[in-house]
Amino acid sequence: MEQFDYIIAGAGCSGRSLATRMLPYLEATNKRLLLVDQAEKKTNDKTWCFWEKNADLFEPVVFKTWNQLSFASSLTNKNLDIHPYQYKMIRSGDFYAYTDKILTPHPLVTCLQGNVEKSYSEKDRAYVLIDGVVYSADYVFSSIPQIQEKKPDRYHYLLQHFEGWIIETENPTFDPECATLMDFNTSQQAGSSFVYVLPLSPNQALVEYTVFSEQELTKEAYSIALKQYIREQLQCEHYSIKEQEHGVIPMSDHPIRKQQARVIYLGTAGGFTKGSTGYTFRFIQKHTAAIVKQLINSGNPNISALSASRFNLYDAILLNLLSTGHIPGEEIFSRMFKKNSAMKILKFLDNESSIAEEIQLFLTLQKQEFAMALFNRTMKLIRN
Ligand SMILES: Cc1cc2nc3c(=O)[nH]c(=O)nc-3n(C[C@H](O)[C@H](O)[C@H](O)COP(=O)(O)OP(=O)(O)OC[C@H]3O[C@@H](n4cnc5c(N)ncnc54)[C@H](O)[C@@H]3O)c2cc1C
């Protein structure tokens, strides 16, 4: 049986983030890493957007940065000064190429293409079964989705599903310095829906139509919504579609196991997708950085929770409101952005706010409906 010190199962965003962060530690300790994925990961299959205060490890592949965001709805329009944050975009194709260049030739890293059938722990070792062959390590880090039985009586399950087009317009249409974080001026029939517009130049932008609901839409429905938004809100008739992206991100308050003995879960599989927003990229970076820090400090990768547990409750309350529709998403986010500074909201959505800041923010929201959602959510847990 081939033995390694560490195995990373799944070489997507979290697997590669961890592997790249681990390199100095591997070099210092002369430890060996196996990185395995079933896919080759050569295409640009995702665009990751996130906000952060300082440049992090993947700054070299940041494709575009914005210092200004805007929010729009039928209830409010606001330009958001996001200082000290910057909003950034990374194209996954660039990220895969960059990490391939660093990881593939490294003498302490073995990259393998194969299907991981199973990850498990026994005594003081961890194992993965790849295409019928067993490999062992001190620890396995897995970003391969865990199979979980849904419990709709207890928890909420929504999907954030979206279709985005990079369009090129004939005439200058966009302000490349300002990205639209959410524009709810789109049909709300299928669920809370908004468009975000990420301008790459005066003539080019990623325009993405996003819906929070239980079911995906037909391909045609996304297309109709995007065409309508481009025509009516961007007032643009002549454009060509350069690239397309479709995605589904699970949004749930169902607790996810983060570790099973010597198997540690990463990324979406480890519950690092924020239940109420779908944002994951920054949580992955914080999680993988914390693992490596712990390895350096103590030689083991076991870390305590990344965020206080109260943030799971906040996500559950927001999910309850979004899934019951007791207040439309448009009203919740409009109130939030109208009455609070962008800096406070971004800090809160990063799970980094203090309790005092959270109370201030909650007092600006629809207090009665939020209290009712808290009550409903608590009753769901007690009854089931
Ligand atoms: C289209 C799209 C856009 C997104 N945009 C954003 C965004 O803007 N901002 C943000 O914060 N989040 C975003 N997300 C959410 C999240 O950041 C991404 O899904 C991110 O890729 C999650 O990283 P991960 O490592 O958990 O999963 P992945 O990146 O999907 O990596 C998991 C890897 O496991 C591999 N794998 C799965 N099963 C097996 C198996 N049996 N054997 C071997 N390998 C296997 C897969 O091939 C994959 O490479 C987006 C998600 C999607 C789908």
The ligand as a MOL file (V3000), in Angstrom:
LIG
                    3D

  0  0  0     0  0            999 V3000
M  V30 BEGIN CTAB
M  V30 COUNTS 53 58 0 0 0
M  V30 BEGIN ATOM
M  V30 1 C -20.5240 28.1110 -10.8170 0
M  V30 2 C -20.1880 28.4350 -9.3770 0
M  V30 3 C -19.8090 29.7260 -9.0440 0
M  V30 4 C -19.4800 30.0290 -7.7180 0
M  V30 5 N -19.1390 31.3120 -7.4050 0
M  V30 6 C -18.7990 31.6130 -6.1310 0
M  V30 7 C -18.3970 32.9380 -5.7990 0
M  V30 8 O -18.4500 33.8450 -6.6320 0
M  V30 9 N -17.9930 33.1900 -4.5280 0
M  V30 10 C -17.9570 32.2220 -3.5720 0
M  V30 11 O -17.5520 32.5030 -2.4420 0
M  V30 12 N -18.3760 30.9730 -3.8570 0
M  V30 13 C -18.7760 30.6400 -5.1050 0
M  V30 14 N -19.1680 29.3650 -5.4010 0
M  V30 15 C -19.2300 28.3800 -4.3050 0
M  V30 16 C -17.8590 27.7520 -4.0030 0
M  V30 17 O -16.8710 28.7390 -3.8060 0
M  V30 18 C -17.3600 26.8190 -5.0920 0
M  V30 19 O -18.2980 25.8100 -5.3190 0
M  V30 20 C -16.0180 26.2000 -4.7550 0
M  V30 21 O -15.5290 25.5910 -5.9120 0
M  V30 22 C -16.1160 25.1760 -3.6260 0
M  V30 23 O -14.8720 24.5900 -3.4350 0
M  V30 24 P -14.7360 23.0760 -3.0060 0
M  V30 25 O -13.3100 22.7640 -2.9170 0
M  V30 26 O -15.6170 22.8000 -1.8450 0
M  V30 27 O -15.4090 22.2450 -4.2010 0
M  V30 28 P -14.8460 22.0770 -5.6730 0
M  V30 29 O -14.1080 23.2680 -6.1110 0
M  V30 30 O -16.0310 21.6440 -6.4850 0
M  V30 31 O -13.8250 20.8590 -5.5180 0
M  V30 32 C -14.2470 19.5450 -5.2450 0
M  V30 33 C -13.4180 18.6350 -6.1510 0
M  V30 34 O -13.7010 17.2780 -5.8240 0
M  V30 35 C -13.6460 16.5320 -7.0260 0
M  V30 36 N -14.3760 15.2890 -6.8000 0
M  V30 37 C -15.6880 15.1390 -6.4990 0
M  V30 38 N -15.9800 13.8350 -6.3440 0
M  V30 39 C -14.8270 13.1490 -6.5270 0
M  V30 40 C -14.4790 11.7860 -6.4530 0
M  V30 41 N -15.3820 10.8470 -6.1550 0
M  V30 42 N -13.1860 11.4320 -6.6990 0
M  V30 43 C -12.2470 12.3710 -6.9860 0
M  V30 44 N -12.5250 13.7020 -7.0530 0
M  V30 45 C -13.7940 14.0730 -6.8140 0
M  V30 46 C -14.2730 17.4290 -8.0680 0
M  V30 47 O -13.8420 17.0820 -9.3650 0
M  V30 48 C -13.7440 18.7920 -7.6270 0
M  V30 49 O -12.5730 19.1620 -8.3220 0
M  V30 50 C -19.5270 29.0280 -6.7090 0
M  V30 51 C -19.9530 27.7430 -7.0530 0
M  V30 52 C -20.3010 27.4650 -8.3600 0
M  V30 53 C -20.7930 26.0700 -8.6760 0
M  V30 END ATOM
M  V30 BEGIN BOND
M  V30 1 1 1 2
M  V30 2 1 2 3
M  V30 3 2 2 52
M  V30 4 2 3 4
M  V30 5 1 4 5
M  V30 6 1 4 50
M  V30 7 2 5 6
M  V30 8 1 6 7
M  V30 9 1 6 13
M  V30 10 2 7 8
M  V30 11 1 7 9
M  V30 12 1 9 10
M  V30 13 2 10 11
M  V30 14 1 10 12
M  V30 15 2 12 13
M  V30 16 1 13 14
M  V30 17 1 14 15
M  V30 18 1 14 50
M  V30 19 1 15 16
M  V30 20 1 16 17
M  V30 21 1 16 18
M  V30 22 1 18 19
M  V30 23 1 18 20
M  V30 24 1 20 21
M  V30 25 1 20 22
M  V30 26 1 22 23
M  V30 27 1 23 24
M  V30 28 2 24 25
M  V30 29 1 24 26
M  V30 30 1 24 27
M  V30 31 1 27 28
M  V30 32 2 28 29
M  V30 33 1 28 30
M  V30 34 1 28 31
M  V30 35 1 31 32
M  V30 36 1 32 33
M  V30 37 1 33 34
M  V30 38 1 33 48
M  V30 39 1 34 35
M  V30 40 1 35 36
M  V30 41 1 35 46
M  V30 42 1 36 37
M  V30 43 1 36 45
M  V30 44 2 37 38
M  V30 45 1 38 39
M  V30 46 1 39 40
M  V30 47 2 39 45
M  V30 48 1 40 41
M  V30 49 2 40 42
M  V30 50 1 42 43
M  V30 51 2 43 44
M  V30 52 1 44 45
M  V30 53 1 46 47
M  V30 54 1 46 48
M  V30 55 1 48 49
M  V30 56 2 50 51
M  V30 57 1 51 52
M  V30 58 1 52 53
M  V30 END BOND
M  V30 END CTAB
M  END
